[in-house]
Amino acid sequence: MNLTLYGYDDQWIAVDCGMMIRQDLPNSPLQVPNTDTLEALKITPKALFITHGHEDHIGAVAWLWPKWGCPIFATPLAAGLLRYKFAEHQLSSAAIEVIEPGDALEIGPFTLRYLNVPHSIPESCSIMMQAGDYRVLHTGDWKLDPTPLIGPPINAAHFRALAPVDLLVGDSTNAPMPGQSGSEGDVAKALASTLKACTGRVVVSCFASNLARVLAIGLAAQACGRRVSLMGRSMERMVSVARGLGYLDDFPPLVPSHDLGYLPPEEVVIIATGSQGEPRAALQRLAQRRHPFVDLEPGDSVIFSAKAIPGNERPIEQLKKRLLQLGVTLFDEMNHPELHATGHPAQEELKKLYQWVRPKRLLPVHGEARHQEAHQALAEEMGISAPLAPVNGDMLVLDHQGLRCEARYPQPPCIVNQNNVVPHPGLESSHPTARRGSLFLALPVAATETGWCRIGRLMLDASGASPMDEDSFSEWLDEQLEEIEADTLADLRHALQPRLVHWLANHLQHMPEVHLQIMAAEMPTIEELNDEP
């Protein structure tokens, strides 16, 4: 959830404060960072710096900022989105201060400068910070896009001027990917040619925050003589904020969704939320024929201009099946990969940036463990020290001896429930220590064509529980994952929990308190598996 804290001389600042959606829990609640460790260590950030406006970087600010009351610095788009959130929470937005890309400021012992980087949302920035003798570059989310459509490409001279840096805290999301990521300019051309060939009504689903993609769809529709309509609250909000900042001045006039029934289908393009199969999003309502103003028909087309986030494969496949049953034509990342481009750097982009800034050390963040490991391997090839792949709760120290992990603090998940941040359901206990012990199981899984499978090692922590044969347990668990038919992580958890309790009751002398967490992981590609020793 991208909450990172930097401390120097007992003064602290925070960078980003995001949330995630827990699809393995009923009703898919929001999870936000746990601040218990900060409170125990008496750490209160003097300021919060936002790198960009994606939900996994700003989504928890309105929930956690009241504990800190510090200034919040954000670029204009992210600041506008945060003001919406604060208004919904009935919070004053006076603490939100706008900083333009390229600007610098001082907070306590820290000097920070915002540096523009292309990403899948405008105004994404890296942050260069200096404290004492140490220079740290926090990259945020970025890529090297020569034609980003909205915003400038990266300024290589600005980054070369930073060299050398003592530590680079870098985006690992696409570190296993060879070559370069695609360009938004190329996606815009592909969308234009695809729309031109479509007959009937066209629905394009993408992330609301990808304003370059939204603009490309609007311009392509206009060139084909089609009218544009938006569906989805987040899409409408994002476009509203972006228009106020002048990012969509060339965007065609919008048709309200309640007027779409008056237009011939071949004159309509709908830009809709719901590319990840979200149950309440606009595309899901269209697929289930529950939208009040539009019914999809044979001859219509639906374009998925977004990559499936790991863990969402099942609901997306269910969504596509419903759409196909309506007789529509589908375009997605499988049959038309040119209709989407990632917002994160592949290996050649990582190498180029590191050649510019010449970091002495790398700390790989974002992504999963295998992405961090690939990032470490790339750094070592370039002669950059990358001794650590951090996990949530790590207290890291950078000094003249190098980079090391000083302590690891547990981070029990916190869920937003009825406008309150509460412990993960099932983690609270009436007894400080369970009488029969506790068993914490974190299970990383990925969806396959035939079911679910475990990815990586089983993360098992038994505190005071009876001893168990972990090999037998792992084998049994893998068999259950193959047998269970579940479309979502929530369904999988619901089906697995009683089986798990039954197995433990039959194999342990005493039944412990059981805490199960299922996490979405990404299936390695055949090429990556072949590369492993």
Backbone torsions as a table, in degrees:
resi	resn	phi	psi	omega
1	MET	NA	8.6	163.2
2	ASN	65.4	23.9	171.4
3	LEU	-88.2	111.4	-178.8
4	THR	-120.6	136.3	178.4
5	LEU	-117.8	139.3	177.7
6	TYR	-120.7	130.2	-178.7
7	GLY	-124.3	144.7	175.5
8	TYR	-152.7	129.5	-178.3
9	ASP	53.5	41.9	178.1
10	ASP	62.5	18.8	173.0
11	GLN	-117.1	140.2	-169.7
12	TRP	-127.3	148.5	168.9
13	ILE	-129.4	157.8	178.9
14	ALA	-118.0	145.1	175.5
15	VAL	-121.4	118.0	177.8
16	ASP	65.2	158.2	-176.5
17	CYS	-162.9	83.4	-171.4
18	GLY	-104.1	-179.9	177.7
19	MET	-132.9	170.8	174.9
20	MET	-136.6	159.6	177.9
21	ILE	-98.2	125.6	-178.2
22	ARG	-91.6	91.8	-177.8
23	GLN	-76.3	-8.4	178.2
24	ASP	-88.5	2.0	179.6
25	LEU	-115.0	151.5	179.5
26	PRO	-56.1	138.5	178.8
27	ASN	66.7	10.3	174.6
28	SER	46.5	65.3	-177.9
29	PRO	-73.6	170.3	176.7
30	LEU	-85.9	141.0	171.5
31	GLN	-113.2	136.0	-179.7
32	VAL	-122.9	162.1	-179.6
33	PRO	-60.3	147.9	176.2
34	ASN	-86.4	125.6	-178.1
35	THR	-102.9	9.8	-178.5
36	ASP	-59.6	-40.4	-179.1
37	THR	-62.9	-42.6	178.9
38	LEU	-60.7	-43.1	-179.1
39	GLU	-67.5	-39.0	179.4
40	ALA	-65.8	-36.6	-179.9
41	LEU	-88.7	2.9	-179.1
42	LYS	57.1	43.2	176.7
43	ILE	-100.1	118.7	173.6
44	THR	-126.4	117.2	-177.7
45	PRO	-65.2	140.1	177.1
46	LYS	-77.1	-19.0	178.1
47	ALA	-161.7	154.7	175.3
48	LEU	-116.7	125.9	-178.6
49	PHE	-111.7	128.3	-177.6
50	ILE	-105.6	128.5	-179.5
51	THR	-83.4	-32.8	178.0
52	HIS	-168.7	175.1	-166.9
53	GLY	-94.3	16.9	176.3
54	HIS	-71.6	149.9	-175.7
55	GLU	-60.7	-32.5	179.6
56	ASP	-76.0	4.9	175.0
57	HIS	-123.1	-20.3	179.8
58	ILE	-126.3	-7.1	-167.8
59	GLY	-64.1	-22.2	-177.4
60	ALA	-103.0	0.9	-174.3
61	VAL	-58.8	-48.7	-176.8
62	ALA	-64.1	-25.4	178.6
63	TRP	-79.8	-39.0	-170.7
64	LEU	-101.5	-28.4	-175.9
65	TRP	-56.6	-36.9	179.5
66	PRO	-55.8	-22.6	176.8
67	LYS	-72.9	-20.9	-173.0
68	TRP	-108.6	-41.7	179.6
69	GLY	64.0	23.9	-175.6
70	CYS	-92.8	167.2	173.3
71	PRO	-63.2	147.0	177.1
72	ILE	-118.7	122.5	-179.6
73	PHE	-107.3	127.9	-178.1
74	ALA	-151.2	151.8	175.5
75	THR	-70.6	164.6	-168.7
76	PRO	-54.2	-43.4	-178.3
77	LEU	-66.4	-48.4	178.5
78	ALA	-62.1	-38.7	178.4
79	ALA	-63.1	-40.6	178.2
80	GLY	-63.7	-41.4	178.2
81	LEU	-66.0	-39.1	178.3
82	LEU	-65.5	-36.7	179.0
83	ARG	-62.8	-39.2	174.9
84	TYR	-57.9	-47.0	-178.5
85	LYS	-63.3	-42.5	-179.7
86	PHE	-64.6	-37.5	178.4
87	ALA	-64.0	-40.2	178.2
88	GLU	-63.2	-32.8	179.7
89	HIS	-90.6	5.1	-178.3
90	GLN	56.4	42.5	176.5
91	LEU	-107.3	145.8	173.1
92	SER	-70.4	138.0	179.3
93	SER	-95.6	16.6	-177.3
94	ALA	-62.6	-26.3	-178.2
95	ALA	-76.6	-13.8	-176.7
96	ILE	-82.8	116.0	-178.4
97	GLU	-114.0	134.1	-177.8
98	VAL	-85.2	132.7	174.4
99	ILE	-127.1	133.3	-178.6
100	GLU	-86.9	146.4	172.6
101	PRO	-53.4	132.4	-176.4
102	GLY	101.3	-19.2	-178.7
103	ASP	-76.3	157.3	176.8
104	ALA	-127.9	156.8	177.1
105	LEU	-157.2	165.0	179.4
106	GLU	-119.9	135.4	174.5
107	ILE	-134.3	113.0	-178.2
108	GLY	54.8	-129.3	-179.2
109	PRO	-82.7	1.5	-174.4
110	PHE	-99.5	134.1	167.2
111	THR	-113.0	127.5	-174.4
112	LEU	-128.9	144.3	174.2
113	ARG	-132.5	133.4	176.6
114	TYR	-86.5	131.1	-179.3
115	LEU	-124.6	122.2	-176.9
116	ASN	-63.5	134.9	172.7
117	VAL	-136.5	141.6	174.6
118	PRO	-66.3	147.1	176.4
119	HIS	-161.1	-173.8	-178.5
120	SER	-86.6	19.4	171.3
121	ILE	-148.8	141.7	179.9
122	PRO	-64.0	158.7	174.4
123	GLU	64.8	23.7	172.1
124	SER	-69.1	140.5	-174.9
125	CYS	-136.3	144.5	162.2
126	SER	-86.7	156.3	178.7
127	ILE	-122.0	120.5	173.4
128	MET	-95.3	122.9	-178.4
129	MET	-126.5	147.0	175.7
130	GLN	-130.2	134.7	175.4
131	ALA	-142.6	120.5	-174.8
132	GLY	61.1	-128.5	-179.9
133	ASP	-92.7	5.1	-171.2
134	TYR	-104.9	136.6	179.1
135	ARG	-121.8	120.1	-174.8
136	VAL	-124.2	132.0	175.2
137	LEU	-108.1	115.9	176.2
138	HIS	-98.7	106.8	-169.1
139	THR	-72.3	-26.0	-168.4
140	GLY	63.4	-158.3	176.9
141	ASP	-93.1	134.8	-173.0
142	TRP	-159.4	171.1	170.7
143	LYS	-160.6	170.7	175.9
144	LEU	-106.4	85.6	-178.6
145	ASP	-100.7	115.5	-179.5
146	PRO	-69.7	-24.5	179.9
147	THR	-132.5	77.4	-175.7
148	PRO	-76.8	-5.4	179.5
149	LEU	72.5	-51.4	175.7
150	ILE	-117.4	124.1	-178.0
151	GLY	88.0	162.6	-176.6
152	PRO	-81.7	158.8	168.6
153	PRO	-68.1	170.3	-177.4
154	ILE	-66.5	144.1	178.3
155	ASN	-95.9	102.3	-175.7
156	ALA	-60.5	-36.0	-177.3
157	ALA	-62.0	-38.8	180.0
158	HIS	-62.2	-38.6	-178.2
159	PHE	-78.8	-34.9	175.8
160	ARG	-62.1	-32.7	-178.6
161	ALA	-68.0	-15.3	-179.2
162	LEU	-81.4	-21.4	-170.5
163	ALA	-65.7	144.1	-9.3
164	PRO	-87.8	156.0	174.8
165	VAL	-110.5	148.5	-178.6
166	ASP	-72.9	-35.6	-177.5
167	LEU	-147.8	134.0	172.4
168	LEU	-113.7	121.0	176.3
169	VAL	-97.6	104.8	-161.8
170	GLY	-121.4	149.5	-180.0
171	ASP	-67.0	120.2	-177.1
172	SER	-104.0	2.6	-167.4
173	THR	-52.8	-43.6	-178.1
174	ASN	-112.3	23.4	-177.8
175	ALA	-58.8	-30.3	177.0
176	PRO	-76.1	-9.1	-172.5
177	MET	-86.3	119.3	177.5
178	PRO	-71.8	163.1	174.6
179	GLY	77.9	-144.0	-176.5
180	GLN	-127.1	154.9	175.1
181	SER	-75.9	161.0	-179.8
182	GLY	-74.9	168.4	-178.5
183	SER	-104.8	145.0	175.5
184	GLU	-63.4	-30.7	177.0
185	GLY	-62.0	-40.6	178.4
186	ASP	-69.4	-37.3	177.4
187	VAL	-63.9	-39.2	179.4
188	ALA	-60.4	-41.8	178.1
189	LYS	-64.5	-41.7	179.7
190	ALA	-65.1	-40.1	178.3
191	LEU	-64.1	-41.0	-179.1
192	ALA	-62.2	-45.0	-179.1
193	SER	-69.7	-35.3	179.1
194	THR	-67.6	-45.6	179.5
195	LEU	-61.8	-38.4	-178.6
196	LYS	-62.1	-31.5	-177.1
197	ALA	-87.9	-10.2	-176.2
198	CYS	-79.8	144.9	169.5
199	THR	-113.6	160.3	-179.6
200	GLY	75.1	-169.1	-179.2
201	ARG	-74.0	144.9	178.6
202	VAL	-122.9	129.4	172.8
203	VAL	-113.6	126.6	176.4
204	VAL	-115.4	124.0	179.8
205	SER	-109.5	128.7	178.2
206	CYS	-149.7	173.5	176.4
207	PHE	-70.3	134.3	-177.8
208	ALA	-60.1	-30.9	-176.6
209	SER	-74.9	-14.9	-178.4
210	ASN	-83.3	77.3	-173.7
211	LEU	-66.2	-29.6	175.7
212	ALA	-62.9	-39.7	178.7
213	ARG	-68.6	-42.8	178.6
214	VAL	-60.2	-44.0	178.3
215	LEU	-62.8	-44.1	-179.8
216	ALA	-60.3	-40.8	179.3
217	ILE	-65.2	-44.3	-179.9
218	GLY	-61.1	-44.8	-179.5
219	LEU	-68.1	-38.0	178.0
220	ALA	-65.4	-39.7	178.3
221	ALA	-63.6	-44.1	-179.9
222	GLN	-61.2	-40.8	-179.9
223	ALA	-65.4	-25.5	179.8
224	CYS	-92.6	4.1	-178.7
225	GLY	76.0	24.6	179.9
226	ARG	-104.2	151.5	175.4
227	ARG	-93.6	150.7	-173.2
228	VAL	-113.3	137.6	174.3
229	SER	-133.6	149.5	178.3
230	LEU	-106.4	142.8	174.2
231	MET	-133.0	128.3	179.1
232	GLY	118.4	131.7	-176.4
233	ARG	-61.5	-43.1	-178.2
234	SER	-66.4	-34.6	177.4
235	MET	-65.0	-46.2	-179.6
236	GLU	-63.0	-40.9	-179.6
237	ARG	-66.0	-45.6	-177.6
238	MET	-62.6	-44.6	179.5
239	VAL	-64.6	-37.9	178.9
240	SER	-61.9	-47.5	180.0
241	VAL	-65.0	-43.0	-178.4
242	ALA	-64.7	-39.7	177.8
243	ARG	-63.2	-38.9	178.9
244	GLY	-63.1	-25.5	179.6
245	LEU	-95.1	1.2	176.9
246	GLY	83.7	13.2	-177.7
247	TYR	-79.0	-19.9	-175.3
248	LEU	-122.4	38.3	-179.7
249	ASP	-62.1	-30.4	-179.1
250	ASP	-89.7	1.1	-177.2
251	PHE	-70.8	137.1	-177.7
252	PRO	-68.2	161.3	177.2
253	PRO	-59.4	148.6	-176.4
254	LEU	-98.8	146.5	173.6
255	VAL	-101.4	124.9	175.9
256	PRO	-59.2	143.9	-176.1
257	SER	-61.4	-28.3	-179.2
258	HIS	-73.0	-8.4	177.1
259	ASP	-100.7	-1.8	-174.9
260	LEU	-64.7	-28.6	-179.2
261	GLY	-64.4	-18.4	-179.4
262	TYR	-87.5	-7.7	-176.5
263	LEU	-101.6	143.4	172.7
264	PRO	-61.0	142.1	-177.4
265	PRO	-54.5	-37.2	-177.0
266	GLU	-71.0	-2.1	178.2
267	GLU	-108.2	12.7	-171.5
268	VAL	-119.9	133.9	164.1
269	VAL	-127.4	125.8	178.6
270	ILE	-109.5	127.2	173.7
271	ILE	-100.7	116.0	-168.5
272	ALA	-125.8	150.1	169.8
273	THR	-80.6	164.6	173.4
274	GLY	113.4	17.4	-178.8
275	SER	-64.9	-16.4	-178.6
276	GLN	-100.2	12.7	177.9
277	GLY	76.7	20.6	-178.5
278	GLU	-59.8	134.1	-171.3
279	PRO	-65.0	-26.9	-175.8
280	ARG	-108.2	7.6	-177.1
281	ALA	-79.9	167.2	-174.1
282	ALA	-61.2	-43.2	-176.2
283	LEU	-64.8	-35.5	177.4
284	GLN	-65.0	-40.1	178.3
285	ARG	-64.6	-39.0	177.2
286	LEU	-64.4	-42.3	-178.7
287	ALA	-65.5	-30.9	-178.7
288	GLN	-95.4	8.5	-178.7
289	ARG	54.8	40.6	178.6
290	ARG	-110.7	6.1	179.3
291	HIS	-81.4	134.5	-173.8
292	PRO	-69.9	-17.9	-171.1
293	PHE	-119.5	-14.2	-174.5
294	VAL	-137.1	135.3	170.3
295	ASP	-119.9	122.0	176.9
296	LEU	-73.2	145.7	-174.9
297	GLU	-135.1	163.5	173.0
298	PRO	-55.1	137.4	-175.7
299	GLY	100.0	-19.5	174.1
300	ASP	-76.5	162.8	-179.7
301	SER	-128.8	144.5	174.0
302	VAL	-124.3	125.2	-179.1
303	ILE	-110.3	122.1	172.8
304	PHE	-91.9	102.1	179.2
305	SER	-101.4	56.2	-178.5
306	ALA	-162.9	148.9	177.6
307	LYS	-86.4	145.1	176.7
308	ALA	-68.5	124.6	174.7
309	ILE	-72.4	134.8	-179.8
310	PRO	-50.7	132.6	-177.1
311	GLY	99.9	-17.9	-179.3
312	ASN	-98.2	4.3	-173.7
313	GLU	-58.7	-43.6	-176.5
314	ARG	-64.1	-53.8	179.5
315	PRO	-61.3	-31.6	177.7
316	ILE	-67.0	-42.4	178.7
317	GLU	-64.0	-39.6	176.6
318	GLN	-62.4	-41.1	178.1
319	LEU	-61.8	-44.6	-179.0
320	LYS	-65.4	-37.0	177.3
321	LYS	-61.4	-42.2	179.3
322	ARG	-63.7	-40.9	179.7
323	LEU	-65.4	-42.3	179.3
324	LEU	-64.0	-34.0	177.6
325	GLN	-64.6	-23.1	176.6
326	LEU	-82.1	-7.4	178.1
327	GLY	88.1	14.8	-179.0
328	VAL	-85.4	160.3	175.5
329	THR	-92.6	132.7	-177.6
330	LEU	-107.1	137.3	170.5
331	PHE	-121.7	125.8	179.8
332	ASP	-145.0	-172.2	-175.7
333	GLU	-67.2	-18.3	-179.4
334	MET	-80.9	-47.6	-177.3
335	ASN	-95.4	-14.9	178.1
336	HIS	-143.5	71.5	-177.9
337	PRO	-62.6	-18.7	-178.5
338	GLU	-70.7	-8.7	-178.0
339	LEU	-88.5	8.5	176.5
340	HIS	-149.1	148.7	172.6
341	ALA	-135.9	137.0	179.3
342	THR	-68.9	158.7	178.2
343	GLY	-100.7	11.2	-174.4
344	HIS	-123.1	154.8	-172.3
345	PRO	-78.7	137.1	170.0
346	ALA	-86.1	-177.4	-168.2
347	GLN	-60.5	-42.3	-177.7
348	GLU	-66.6	-32.6	177.1
349	GLU	-70.3	-41.0	176.1
350	LEU	-58.5	-46.7	-178.7
351	LYS	-61.2	-41.6	-177.2
352	LYS	-64.8	-45.6	179.4
353	LEU	-61.5	-41.2	-177.1
354	TYR	-70.3	-28.6	173.0
355	GLN	-67.5	-32.0	178.4
356	TRP	-71.9	-50.8	-169.5
357	VAL	-94.3	-12.4	176.4
358	ARG	46.6	63.9	179.0
359	PRO	-70.7	142.5	174.3
360	LYS	-77.7	-33.5	-177.9
361	ARG	-138.8	152.7	176.7
362	LEU	-123.1	137.1	169.6
363	LEU	-116.8	106.5	-176.5
364	PRO	-78.9	122.7	178.2
365	VAL	-126.3	173.9	-176.6
366	HIS	66.6	160.2	-177.9
367	GLY	75.5	-170.3	180.0
368	GLU	-104.4	-179.0	-173.7
369	ALA	-57.5	-41.7	-177.4
370	ARG	-68.1	-30.0	175.4
371	HIS	-68.6	-42.1	177.8
372	GLN	-62.8	-41.3	-179.8
373	GLU	-64.6	-40.1	176.7
374	ALA	-63.7	-37.0	178.7
375	HIS	-66.4	-41.7	176.2
376	GLN	-60.2	-44.2	-178.7
377	ALA	-62.6	-41.1	178.8
378	LEU	-63.9	-41.5	179.5
379	ALA	-63.3	-43.9	-179.1
380	GLU	-62.8	-36.0	176.1
381	GLU	-59.5	-32.4	-177.4
382	MET	-91.1	4.2	-179.6
383	GLY	79.4	20.5	179.0
384	ILE	-100.8	129.7	179.7
385	SER	-70.6	126.7	178.5
386	ALA	-138.2	71.4	-171.0
387	PRO	-77.0	-16.1	-171.3
388	LEU	-127.8	144.6	166.3
389	ALA	-118.6	94.9	-168.7
390	PRO	-70.4	155.4	172.4
391	VAL	-122.5	166.9	-179.0
392	ASN	-56.9	132.2	177.9
393	GLY	96.3	-0.7	179.1
394	ASP	-75.8	131.4	171.1
395	MET	-99.3	110.3	-174.6
396	LEU	-104.5	148.5	179.4
397	VAL	-125.0	129.9	171.6
398	LEU	-113.1	119.5	175.9
399	ASP	-146.0	-167.4	-176.2
400	HIS	-68.9	-14.4	175.7
401	GLN	-85.5	-12.8	179.2
402	GLY	125.9	-153.0	-177.2
403	LEU	-116.3	129.6	-178.3
404	ARG	-148.6	160.4	175.4
405	CYS	-94.7	117.3	-176.6
406	GLU	-87.4	-34.9	-178.6
407	ALA	-158.4	158.3	177.9
408	ARG	-128.3	119.8	-177.6
409	TYR	-106.5	129.9	179.3
410	PRO	-63.7	147.5	-178.2
411	GLN	-126.2	75.0	177.4
412	PRO	-57.2	137.1	-175.5
413	PRO	-66.9	147.2	177.4
414	CYS	-119.1	132.1	-174.5
415	ILE	-113.3	141.8	173.1
416	VAL	-84.4	118.3	-178.0
417	ASN	-132.9	115.5	-179.8
418	GLN	51.3	50.4	176.2
419	ASN	65.8	18.0	174.7
420	ASN	-126.4	146.3	175.7
421	VAL	-90.9	119.0	-174.5
422	VAL	-129.8	162.0	174.9
423	PRO	-60.1	155.1	175.3
424	HIS	-51.7	132.4	179.3
425	PRO	-53.1	128.1	179.5
426	GLY	100.5	-15.4	-179.5
427	LEU	-88.2	-22.5	177.6
428	GLU	-75.8	146.6	-176.8
429	SER	-139.5	145.6	178.4
430	SER	-73.8	-16.0	179.8
431	HIS	-115.6	136.3	177.9
432	PRO	-54.7	-37.7	176.3
433	THR	-131.4	125.9	-178.5
434	ALA	-60.3	138.0	-173.8
435	ARG	-64.9	-33.9	-179.5
436	ARG	-102.9	14.5	-179.3
437	GLY	88.8	173.3	-179.7
438	SER	-129.5	144.9	177.2
439	LEU	-124.6	115.0	179.0
440	PHE	-104.9	122.3	-178.1
441	LEU	-123.9	117.6	174.4
442	ALA	-108.3	119.7	-170.2
443	LEU	-118.3	105.2	176.1
444	PRO	-83.1	124.7	-176.4
445	VAL	-130.8	160.9	174.1
446	ALA	-136.0	148.5	177.6
447	ALA	-80.2	139.3	175.0
448	THR	-120.3	178.5	179.5
449	GLU	-67.0	-26.8	-175.4
450	THR	-107.2	-12.0	-178.2
451	GLY	170.3	-138.8	178.7
452	TRP	-120.7	153.8	174.7
453	CYS	-142.2	153.9	178.3
454	ARG	-79.1	138.5	177.8
455	ILE	-114.1	123.4	178.7
456	GLY	77.9	-167.7	-173.8
457	ARG	-83.6	156.4	176.1
458	LEU	-75.0	130.3	178.7
459	MET	-102.2	105.8	-171.2
460	LEU	-126.9	129.1	178.8
461	ASP	-132.7	110.6	-179.2
462	ALA	-107.5	116.0	-178.9
463	SER	-111.0	106.3	178.2
464	GLY	75.3	6.7	-179.1
465	ALA	-86.9	163.9	176.5
466	SER	-62.3	148.2	178.0
467	PRO	-65.0	150.6	-179.3
468	MET	-141.4	158.6	177.4
469	ASP	-85.5	101.2	-174.7
470	GLU	-67.3	-31.4	179.0
471	ASP	-65.2	-46.7	178.9
472	SER	-63.1	-40.8	179.9
473	PHE	-62.9	-42.9	-180.0
474	SER	-63.2	-42.9	179.1
475	GLU	-62.8	-43.9	178.4
476	TRP	-62.1	-41.8	-178.1
477	LEU	-62.9	-42.6	178.8
478	ASP	-62.7	-37.8	178.2
479	GLU	-64.7	-40.1	-179.9
480	GLN	-65.2	-40.6	-179.3
481	LEU	-62.8	-36.1	178.0
482	GLU	-68.7	-33.8	-174.9
483	GLU	-80.9	-35.2	-171.0
484	ILE	-70.7	131.1	173.4
485	GLU	-100.7	111.8	-178.0
486	ALA	-147.4	135.8	-177.3
487	ASP	-86.5	-27.1	-176.7
488	THR	-129.7	166.7	175.9
489	LEU	-62.7	-35.8	178.7
490	ALA	-63.2	-43.4	178.1
491	ASP	-64.4	-39.5	179.6
492	LEU	-62.8	-45.5	179.3
493	ARG	-61.9	-41.5	-178.9
494	HIS	-63.3	-37.1	-179.2
495	ALA	-78.9	-35.2	-174.4
496	LEU	-79.1	-33.5	-173.2
497	GLN	-55.4	-51.8	-178.6
498	PRO	-66.1	-35.2	177.1
499	ARG	-63.5	-40.6	-179.6
500	LEU	-63.0	-46.0	179.5
501	VAL	-62.2	-41.3	180.0
502	HIS	-63.3	-44.0	-179.9
503	TRP	-63.1	-44.6	-178.8
504	LEU	-64.7	-38.2	179.7
505	ALA	-63.2	-31.7	-178.8
506	ASN	-85.5	-15.8	-173.0
507	HIS	-119.0	-8.9	179.7
508	LEU	-115.2	149.1	180.0
509	GLN	-66.7	-41.5	179.3
510	HIS	-126.0	140.7	-177.7
511	MET	-82.9	115.4	-179.8
512	PRO	-83.0	170.5	166.7
513	GLU	-70.4	130.9	-174.6
514	VAL	-109.5	128.8	177.7
515	HIS	-124.1	110.5	-175.5
516	LEU	-108.6	127.4	173.6
517	GLN	-125.3	123.2	177.9
518	ILE	-106.3	129.3	-175.2
519	MET	-121.0	143.0	176.9
520	ALA	-77.3	132.3	175.4
521	ALA	-127.6	160.2	-177.9
522	GLU	-97.7	134.0	179.7
523	MET	-70.3	126.7	176.6
524	PRO	-62.7	148.9	176.0
525	THR	-77.8	164.1	178.1
526	ILE	-59.3	-40.0	-178.9
527	GLU	-62.9	-41.4	-179.2
528	GLU	-68.1	-38.1	178.0
529	LEU	-65.1	-38.5	179.7
530	ASN	-68.6	-25.5	-179.6
531	ASP	-78.9	-16.3	-176.5
532	GLU	-72.6	142.9	179.9
533	PRO	-67.8	NA	NA
